[in-house]
Amino acid sequence: MYQSLGQLKETKVFKDPVHRYIYVDDQLIWQLIGTKEFQRLRRIKQLGTSFLTFHGAEHTRFHHSLGVYEITRQLINVFNGRPEWDDQYRELALCAALLHDVGHGPFSHAFENVFGVEHETWTERIILGDTEIKAVLDQVGDGFAEEVAAVIRKTHPNKLLVTMISSQLDVDRMDYLLRDAHFAGVSYGTFDLERMLRVLRPSRDQLVVKQSGMHSIEDYIMRRYQMYWQVYLHPVTRSSDYLLKAILERAQELYAGHYDFTVTPFHLIPLFEQTMTLKDYLALDETIVYFYFQQWMEEEDKVLSDLASRFVNRKLFKYVDYPQEKRDAVHERLCLAFSKIGLDPDYYLLEDKLSRLPYDLYLENGEISRHPIMLQMKDGTLKEISQVSPLVRAIATSRQTDEKLFFPQEELYDLKEFANEKMQIDTLLRGDH
Ligand code: CA
């Protein structure tokens, strides 16, 4: 049996730019926020390199985690008193919301891509390992930490809790869309959260939407679609991410070749050697990564010092759209030009093809997604939203793709002797001959 840690004598209040106030009444939540593993999230930005595109986007995973907790708290208030909601799950839901991103590391996407670390695995190790968070959760009772981890990894038997924390319409997305839009300074991501919370209903095995709330959900899906293309997948952010990856790959390659670094990158060696312990992982944050990048600007290795300087001083690779059928010809010509000026295409030429659906109703094999957004009709039956909304139906099946080449154009184009190559490449890129 679990033993609640009870309420605080006085409500703790955080000022928040998105939700205005975040309220903490539970001892348990207050203690979790105070752990060193949770405080570490203050040193990890929510949107990685996006601040190089949208300078306001400096908000951290700490902000977002508190926000997800607050939306969950408000959602539970809406649910309270309904027969489908069992309030014994309140603390479990709040803990899972607060801790769902606790395993994120510095610049997660680039690090995950280069070193194969997975933030989900680290979230679990932090919740279940030798940490302050685990010690706080253990006060509730044996097995509670495991239940929190199960909700986050989506294996908990209570599917309502699981879909509240992660599905196409979950507290995580609701917070990040609003928050990322606010800090990026754009208007695409804003939707009416209060209204949305009022139309959500608990059902036995998932979160559902009252029929009359359909238009709120349409609005939310459109906002999400716009945020993806305008903010999350912005080509300048993608360019920054590639640069970051190129730096990490170069550093790893140098390390493997016993290169003599001016300052030994102690914090990154466990990543290079794939021997990372929980303690090593928790010691990593963006401050540390920046420290090494600044050191590497002075390294003797030309590639590493150039890439690091480009990142620190925001001298990003430019990008061009290219017609797929010209891909090989463009690639070949660029590589040839690169070899003439001594640029390694492994680090300086990146191609990227993106493709996504605005609403993941259908998986690739035509099966219906496991967590589609369900409307609760007036007669109590459930219907998947695209069956009812012509708007969602129209965009659900329209796949958007985007193909770009990233490279330091100025290196080629500013040189007179490349005027001819430039013309040929431009012609190819335009695809107009
Ligand atoms: Ca999240």
Residues whose N, C-alpha, C, O or C-beta is under 5 A from the ligand:
A	BS01	CA	D101 D172
